[in-house]
Amino acid sequence: MSVWYLVLFVSGSAVALGLSEIYELETPAIAVGVVLGLPAVYLAWAAFRADRVEAAAIDEDTAAVKLAEAVTKWLNEEARFRRIYESRPLPVAWRAAAEDLTEHWPDVADLARSWPGGGPGDQAQWAQDAAGLSGQDAEIGDIFFGKVPTRRLVILGEPGAGKSVLLVRLLQDLMGRRSDGDPVPVLFSIASWNPRQPLKDWLAEQLRREYERLSNTAPTLLTTPREGPGDLAQALVDHGRILPLLDGFDELPPDLHPVALKALNWALPTDQPLVLASRTAAYRTAVAAHPDTWMGIKGAAAIQLLPLEPPHAAAYLRRGADARAARRWDRVIACLGTDTPVGQALSTPLGLFLARTIYAPTPQAASVLEPPHPDELCNTRVFPTRAAVYTRLFNAFIPAAYGPDHRRPPRWSVGQAQQALAVLARHLEAHRGGSTDLAWWELGSTAPSAPQFLTAALVPGLIGAVTVGLVVGVSFGFVLGLVGMLAGGIVAACASLYGFDSALPGQYPSRRYRSGLMLGLMAALVTALLAYVFVGGRAAQYVGVIVGAAFAALAGELTLGRADLAERVGPEVLIAQDRRSFFQIVLIYSLGFGLLGVFLCGLTGPFPGIPAFGIGGGLAVGLTAGFAYGFAAGCRETAWAAFAVATACLTVSSRLPWSLMGPWSLMAFLQDAHEHRGVLRQVGTVYQFRHIDLQRHLARQQRGSQSGP
C-alpha cells in the first residue's frame, strides 16, 4: 500500500505543478503547498503501516494460543446458556455403535499401531474391543483421548438425544487437556457446508468469519501448500493445528451424504483426529450407499447414544416442584420406558425439555393462568405416534417460552414471536436449502431488488436536495436532488451487478488505525488552511485537491481493519461492527469530498466552468457527492444496509410484526430468543434453532399460512 501512496502523491503533485504552468502560477508557492501537505499523507500512512506490522507479527503458534483462549471464552458462555453444568443435568449415556456403522475394532487399533511412534497415547489404555467405549457424561473425554486408538470418533443418536450437548462437553474436556502445540479443538456446524467445496477451505472460511484476525496474511514460512501465501486461518487448518468437531452431518441434504463422507475422508486423512455427530439413520444410509466399500469415516470408532433411563427422566420432570405440582406428572411418568408414543417422545433430553417448559407450573403462573396439564400427552387417540406428540410439543413450546408466566416476561407477544420465528424458519428452508445457520447478513436476499434500488437512489438524492437546498437555494437544491437520485439509481444498478444482497460483513477498523485516520483528516484541513494563509489562494486550492483526492481514493479500503484475535465475534458484535463500518465509510467519503468541494468552489474562486457557489455551496456540493458515493460504497462493502432494507420490506409486507421494524429490533429479538427463551442457540456468528425439527415445524406453519419471504 505504501507504493500506492507514493504513486498517488507524486501523480497529484505532478498534476498540481502542471496546472501551475497552465495558469501561470508561481512554482515555489505550489511546491511549498505540496510540502505542507506531507504530514496529512504521512499520518494516515504511518497508522496504516503500524496496524499492518502489528498484524504481521502474529505467527502460527501465537494464533493457536489466542484461538484457544477465544474458544474457552465461548465455551463458558455456551455452557451457561445450555445449562450443561447445572447442579443435576440430564445424564447422557452411550454404548458402542452397531457393527455396520463402524470399522472392525482390530482394524482401527492396527491402523493406529502402524503410525510412527505406535499411535497417540498409551496403548495399554486403549479399549480392548468396541464394548470398552461405553460410558456416560464426563467420561466422553476419557473415551476419546484414551480409549479410541486413532482419536477419530463418530457420535450417533436419535433426534434430540443430546449429541450437540455431548459435543460441547467433549470440547470442554479437550480444552482442559490441551497443551502448547496441540491442535485447538473447534466446534463446527457443517449443515451449511457444500461437500463439493474443499472441506479445508470451508473450515478456514468459518474461522475467518468467527475470528477476524485469522484472516491476516500468514508469515512467509507459514505459507500453505497452495498457490502463494495464505492467511492464518488457512495455515492453521492445512498444518493440522485444528481438531474439528463436526456437528449436524444429518442436516445436510440426504443426496449429499455419501459425497460428504467421501470428501471428509479425502480432506482429513486417518492420522488427523476428528469428531462427527449425526443421526443414526442418516449415517447408516450414507454408509450403505456402496455396500462393497466402507464409506464411513475411515479409522473411526462410533458410539450410539442411549435413551434416558426412566428414573432420571422422572426426576428431571419433577425437579423443583412442590408435592401438588409433582403429582401432575404421575400418568406421564408411568409411561416412561414403554413403547407408548409419550414414552418414546420423552426418552430424549429434547422431549423432556419441551415437556417441562410447557407443563411445569411457575410461580408467575398462579397469578396469570393455569398451565396445560401433561396428562393430555397420554391420550393415544389424539397423539397416536411419537411424531404426533412432538408436533404437540413444538406447537406449545413458543407460547410457553413467550407467555406472560415466563420467569422473564418478554417484550413481544406470543403471536409476534410465532410470526417472526416462522418467517425466519421459512427463510432457511426456502432460500438456504434447509440450512440451520441463521446468518443476519443473508436476510438481505429476502428483500426484492426494487426496494434496494430505490433506497440507493432516494436516500442520497433526498439528503443532497436538503443539504444543497438549505445552502444555495431551494430550487437549485431540488434540481441537484433529482440529479442525485438519478446518479444513485445508476450506482444501485451497478452495485446490484456485484450482488447488493450478497455482501459479507465488513471488518471493523482497529482503534490505532481509526485514530491515525482522524488525525490525517484533521492534518489535511489544517495544512490546507495554513497554505491558504501563508502561501496563497491557488496553492491552498491545489493542496486541497491533492489531499482530498488521496484521502477519498484510499478511505474505502483503509477503513476496513482488524479485530482482536482472542475475540470470537458473535452476531451482535458483528452487526455492530458492520453498522459502524457502513456509517464510517459514508462519513469519510462525505468529509473527504466536502473538503475537496470547499477548496474547489469556496476559498479561492472556481476553476473555469465550475459555478461560484462560495464556501457553503462548495461544502454542500462536496458533501452531497461524497454521501452518494459513500452510501453506494457502504452498500457494496458491508451487509448492514441490505439487512436494514430487508427488515423494512418484511415488516411493510406484514411478514414480520411491526414491533420488529428495523435491524436493531430484530437483532434484539434474536438475542432474547437465544439467551432467555431457549428457542435459538448461537454457533459462532450465526444463530440456529434449538433443533432442526423445530425449524422445519415452524417453516411448515409459515408455508401453510402464507407464502415464504
N, C-alpha and C positions, 0 to 999 in steps of 0.2 A: 504493500500500500504506500510505503514511503516513496517509491518510484513514481506512482501516480500523483502524489502530492507535488513532487518536484516538476513533473511534466506540466501539470495544471498551472502551477505558479509561474514557471518560465514562459509558457504559452500566453498566460494572461499578461505578464509583463511585456512580452513582445507586442501583443495587441495594443497595450496602453502606449508604448513608445511609437508604434505605427500611427495611432490616432493623433499623437502629439505632432508628428510630422505633417499629417494631413491638415490639421487645424492651426499649424504654425505656433505650437506651444513650446515653452522652454523645456528642453530635455532635463536639465538639472532638477527642475521642480517636480517633474514626473518621477525621476529616479528617487528623490527624497521621499515622495509619497509611497513608492513601492517598498522602500526600506522600512518605512514606518508601518507598513502592513505585515512585515515578517512576524512580529510577536503573535498576531492572531493565528496565523498558519502554524507557527511552531507549537503553541499551547495545545491546539487540538491534535496535532501530530504526536507530540510527546505523550499526551494522555492515552492516545490510541496505542502507541508502542508499549507503554508501561503495562497497559491492560493485557496486551498480547504476550509480552515477555513473561508476565506472571502466569499466564495460562500455559505457555510452552514449558515452564519449569516443572509441570506435573508429569511424573513418569508413571510407568505401569504399576509399580509397587504402591506408590502413593495413591493412585487412582483406586486400586483394590482396597486399600485401608479405608479410604473415605467412603467408598461404596458400601463396605461392611458397616460402617457407622450409620449410614443412611438406612440400610436395611434393618438394623437393630432398632432404630428410632421408629420406623414404620411398624415393625413387629409389635412393639409395646402398645402403639395406638390401636392396631388391628385386634390384638388380643383383648383390649378393653372393650371395643365395640362388639366383638363376637362373644364376649363373656367366656372366653376359653378358660381363664384361671379363676372363675368364681369358686366359692367355698365347696360346692358339691356339683361339679359339672357332670353331664351325662357321660357315662363311660362308653368308649368306642373300642370294641374288641375285634380280633381278626384271626383267621387261620390261613394256611396255605391254599392258594387257588387250585382249581381243578387242573388235572394233568394236561388237558387240551388247551390251557391258557398260558402255559409256560414251557420252557425247555426242560429237558430232563435234568434233575439236580446234579448228577455226576458230571454232565457236560458243562454245567455252569462252573462247578468247582475246578474241573480240569482246565477250563479256559483261564481262570484266574491264576492257577499254578504255572501256566505257560508263560506268564509275563515276566519281564526282568524283575528279580527280587522275590518272585513267588507270589505276587498279588499283594493287595493292600491289607494292612492289619496283621493280626496274629492268626495263623491258620488253625491253631488249637481252639480258637473261639468260634470258628465258622460252624454253622449248623451242619450236623451230620446228614440230615435229609431235609426235605421240604417241610416236614411236620415241625421241625425246630423253629419255624418262622412264626408260630402262634404267639400272641401277646395281646396287650391292651394298653391304651392311653400313652403314658410317657415312655413305655418300652419301645416305641417306634424308633427312637434314636439309636438304642442299643441294637435293634434288629438291623437297621440299615448300615450302621457303622461297623458292627462287629460280626454279625451272623451272615450277611449277604456277601459272598466272596468277591463279586465284581462291583459291589456298590451301585448296582443298577436295579431299580425296583419299580414294579407296576402295582398300583393300588386300585383294586376293583371293588365295586359295591353297587347296590341298588339305588334308585333315585332317593336323595335325602338321607342317605346312610351315614353321612359325616365325612366324606372324602376330602372336601375342601378344608374343614376344620383340622383333620388329621395332618394335612399338608402343612398348615400353619404351625402345628405343634412340632412337626419334624423340622421345619425351618428354624424354629426357636432352639431346638436341641442342637442342630448343626452349627448355628451361630455361636452357641456356648462352647462347643468343642473346637471351633476353628482356631488355628494358629497362624502366625505370619507366614505368608507364602502359600497357604492352602487356597483352593478355589472358593469364591464367595457364592454361597447358595442364594439364589434369587428365584422368587415365585413368578411364573408367567402364566397368563391365561391364553391358551392357544386357540380359543374359539375364533379369533379374528385372523388367524394365520391362513394364508393361501398356500397349500402344500407345493404349489408349482413355483413359489418363491423360495430360494435357498434359505434353509432354516437359520443358519448363522447370520445371514443378512437381516432376517426378521428379528432375531434376538437382539442384534446390535441396534436396530431401529427402535425397539421398545426401550432399551437402556437410554438411548439419546433422549427420548421423549420424557422419561421419568427422572433422569439425572442429567440436567442440561450440560454441565461441564464435560461430560463424557464425549461430547461432540467436538471437543478441541482436537486439533491435529496431533497425532502421536509423534513423539520424537523419532528421529531418523532410524535409530536402532530398533525401534518397535514397529517398523512397517509390517503390514500384514502380507501374507502370501498372495497378494492380488496385484493388480496393476497400479503401481505408485503407492505412496504412503496413505494409510488410513487414519481414522481417528481413534481415540482411546477406547470407545465402546467396541469398535470392530477388533482392535488389538486384544482386548480382554477376552472376547469370545473366541477369536481364532487361536489364541495361545492357551486355551483351556483354563483360563482363570475364573470362569463362571461355572457353577454347578446348577444346571437348570432344573427347577421343579415345575413340571408342566401340568397344568390343571385344565380340565374341560375337553379332553380328547373327543368325547361323545357328542359335544356341541358343534363339532364340525359337520358339514353336510355329509350324510351317510355315504354317498357315492365317492367321497374323497378319503374315506377312512383307510382303504388299502394303500392309496397313494401316499397318505400321510405317514403310515408306518414305514413304507419304503424310504421316504425322504428322511425320516428320523434316523433310521439305521445307517443311511448313507452319510448324513451330516455329523452324527455323534457315534463314532466307532466304539467297539466293545470295551476299550480301555478308558473311556470317559464316563464318569459317574453321571447318573440322571435318575429322575423320578417322574413317572407318568401316572396320572389319575384318570379313570374312565368308568363309565357304567359297564357292568359286566356284559350285558347283551351286545352292546356296540362293539366292544373289543373282541368278543368271541366271533361275531360276524366278520369283522375285518381280518382276523387271523385265519378264518376258514375260507377266505376268498380263493386261496390257492392251496388246496389240500395236500399237494405233493411237495410243497416247500414251506418251511417255517417262516411265517410272515410277521410274527410278533416281534417285540423288542428283543434283539439278539443279546444273549448273555445276561438276561434279566431274570430275577426271581419275581414272583407275583403272590400277592396276598388278597384275600377276599374278606371284606368287612361283614360282620355277623349282625343279625337283628338284635335289638336290645332285649335284655332279659326282663321278663315281666316285673320282678320286684324293683328293679332300677327305674323302669318306666312309671310304675305306680308311685314311687317315692317322689319322682320329678313332678307328676301331676298334682300331688297333694302338698308340695313344698310351700311353706309359708301360709297355709290355710288353717283357719280355726276348725273346730270339730264339725260345725254345720257345713261349712264350705267343703271340707274334705269328703263328707258323705255324698256330695253331688256327683262324685266320680265313681261311686260304687259299681254301677252297672257297666260302665266303660272298663274299669279295672278288671272286672270279671271276664271280659272278652279278650284281654291281653294274652298273647301267646297262643291264641286259637286261630283257626282259618276263617273266622268271620271277617267281613270287609273292614270293620273298625279295628279289629285286632291286627290285621295286616297293615293298615294305614298308619297306626300308631306304634309300629315296630321300628321306626326310624326317628332320629333326632328332629328332622324337619316336621314330621307329622305331630310329634309331641309339642314342639314349639308352637306350631299353629294352633293346636287344640288349647294349650294353656293360655295363649294370648287371647283367644276368643272367649273361652268359657270360664276362666278363673276370675272370680269377682275381685275387684279392687276396692280400697277404702272409699274412693270417689264414687263408685257405682251405687252405693247405698243411697246417696243423695240425688242421683240422676235417674237411673233406671235399672231394672233387674237384667243382668246379662242372660243370654240364651242358656238353656240347660243342655249339658253334654249328652243326656240320655237320647236326644234325637238322633245321634250318630249310630245308635244301636238298632234303629229301625231298618231292617233289611229290605222292606218293601219300598221305602223311599231311597235308600242307599244300598242297592244290591251288590255293588262291586267296590273294590278298593278305589278305583278311579272316581266313582261317584262320591265317595267320602272326601277324597282330595278336592274335588270340584266344590263341594260344600265349604271346606276349609278355606280354599282360595277366595271364594265369594265373600266369606265373612271376615277374612283377615284385614282387608283395607278398612272397612267400617270399624273394626276393633282398634286398629292402630291409630285412627284419626277420630275416634269417638270422644265425646266430652268427658267420659270417665277414665281416659288415659292418664297415667301419672304425670305426664307433661302435656297439658292441653295444647292442641295445635293452632296455628294461625289460619289454617284452611279447613273448610268443611269437608265432610266425607264425600259429598258429591264432587267438589272441586278436585280433591285428591284423586278420586277414582277416574275422573275425566282426564286429568293430566297424565297419570301413570299409564292409562290405556293408550293415549296418543303416543307416548314415548315407546311403549312396548310395540305398538304397531309400526312405528318408525324403524325399529330394529328388524322387525320381521319383513317389512316391505322394501326398505331402502338399503338394508345392510345384510341381506341374505340370512337373517336369523342369528346374526352375531349377538353375543351377550354384552359387548363393550359399548356402553352408552357414553360416547365422546361428545362433549358440548360443541366442539368445532365442526362436527359432521352434521349438526342440525341445520346448518346453512343450506343443505341440499333440499330441505323441505319447503323452502320459500320459492315461489315462482320467479322466473327471470325478470318479469316485468317490474315488480316492486324493487328489485335490486337495481335495475336500470334507472328507474325513476328516482331512487334515493341518491345514486351517484350523480344524477343530473340536477335534481331540485335543490339538494342541500347546499352545494357550493354556489349555485345560482342565486338562491334566496339570500344567503349570507353576503354575497357580493353586492346584490341590489341594496340591501340595508346599509352596508358599510359605505359604499360609494355614494349612495343617496344622501346620507347624513352629512357627507363632507363636501361634495361638489354639486349637489342639487338632485332633487327627486327625479326629474325627467331623465337626466343622464344616468343616474343610478339604475333606473328601471331598464334602460336600454342595455347597460352593461350587465345587469342581472340576466336578461334574456340571452345575451351572448354567453354568459357563464353557464346557463342551463344547457345551451347547445353544446358548449365545449365539454361540460360534464357528461352529457349524453354520449358524445363521441368517445370520451375516455372510458365510460362504463361499458360501451360496446366492445372496445378494445380489451378492457380488463376481463370481460366475460370469455374472450378467446383463451385467456390464461387460466380460467377457472375461478371466477369470483367466489363460488361457494365451496371450493376445494382447498382454499388457503389453510395452511397449518399455523398454529400459534407462533408468534414471533418470540425472539429471545430478549429478555429484559436486560437493559444496559447496567453494567456494574456501577457502584457508587463512585469509584475513582474516575471512570470514564465520563459519567454524567457531569461531574464537577469540572473536568477539563473541557468538556464541550461547552458548558455555560460560560466558562472563563474565556474560551475562544470567541464566543459570540460577543461578550462584553468588550473584549480587546478589539474586535473588528469595529464596533461602534465608536469606541474611544479613539482608535487610530484614525478613523476617517474624520472625526471632528477636529483632532489635532492637525491633520493635514490641511483641513479647510481653513483653520485659524492662522496657522503659521506659514503655510506654503502657498496656498491659493486655491481658488474655487475649482479650476479644472483638475488640479492634482487630486483634490478630495473626491471629485467625481470619478476619476479613473480608479483610485484606490477602492472606492465603494464598489465599483463594478468588479474588480478583481476579487476582493474578499467575499463579496456577496455571491458571486458565481462559484467560487471554490467551496464556500460553505454550503450552498444549496445543492451542488452536484454530489457532494460526499455525505451529506447528512443522512440520507435514507439508508445507506449501507452502514455507516458508522453508528447509527442509533442502536443497532442490534448488538447486544453484548452477551455476557455470560452470567450464570448464577453460581452459587456456592456448590462445589462438588459434593459436599457431605449432605446436601439437602435433597430429599426426594420430593419432587414437585407434585402436589395434589391438584385436583380440578379447580378448587377455589383460588389457590395461589397462581395457577397457570392462567386462568382467565383474567385475574387482576393484573398480572404481568402483561398479558396481551393487550388489555384495555389501555394500560399506561403506554405501551409501545405505540398503539394506534394514535392516541392523542399527542404523544411526543413527536411522532412523525409529522402530524398536521401542524403542530406548534412550530417545529423547527423550520419547516418549509415556509410557513406563513411569515415568520420573523425574518428568515433569510431573504425572501422575495420582497418583503416590506422594506427592509433596509436598502435593498437594491433600488426599489422604487423611489425612495427618498432622495437618493443621490442622482438618479437618472432624471427625475422630474421636479425635484424640490430645491436643493440648495443653490445650484448654480445656473439654473435655466435648462431648458430641454435641449436634447440633440435635435438636429434638423428632422422635421417630420413628426416629432413627438409633441403633443399638446402641452401647454404650460398649465399644469394642474396646481403647482405650488407644493409645499411640503406635505400638507394634509392630503391633497389629491394623489401625490406620488405614493404616500404611505397606504392610502386606501386601495389604489390600483395594485400595488405590490402585495398587500395582504390578501386581496381577493384572488389574485393569480396564484399566490403561494398556497392559500387554503384549498383552492380547487385541485391543484397538483398534489398537495399533501394528502387530501382526502382520498383521491384516487390511488395514491401510493399506499396509504394505510389500508385501503380495502384489498389491495393486491398482496401486501406483505404480511398482514395479520388476518386472523379469522374472526375477530370480535365484531367487526361491522356486519358481516354476513349473519352471524349468530343473532345480533340485535334485530336485524331485519326479519329473520326467520321467526323469532318470538313474537314480533309485532304482527306478522302475517297470520300466524297460528291463532293469535288472540282475536284479531279482527274477523277471521273466518269462523270464530266460535269453536275452534278445535281445542284451544286452551282456554281456561276460565280467565276472566278479566283480572282477577287477583294476581295472576302470574304475568301480567303485561310487563315486558321489559326483561333484559337479561339478568338484572340484579335479583328480581323476584324469583325467576325460575331457578337460579343457582341456589338461592336460599332454600327453596323448596326441596331441591335435590339433597342439599347438605342435611336438612332436617330429616328427610326420609332415610338417610344413612345413619345419622348419629342418634336419633331419638325414636324412630319408628321401627327400625329393623327391616324395612322394605327393600332397601338397597344396601349393597356393600361396595367398598371402594377398593379398586385394584390399580395402583399407580395413579395415572392421570384420568382414569375413566371410572364411571360407576357401572355396577351390574345389579340386576335384580337378584334378590336373595337366592332365588333358584330359577333355573331355566324353565321349569314347568309353570311357575308363577308368571313369568314373562309371556309365555305362549298363551296362558289362560287370559291374561289381560288383553293381549293382541286380538284374540278371538272375540272378546267383548267389544272392542273398538270396531272391528270389522263388521260385527253384527249390528252396531248402532249407526255407523256412518262410514263413508269411505276413508281410507287412511290418508295421512298427510302427503 
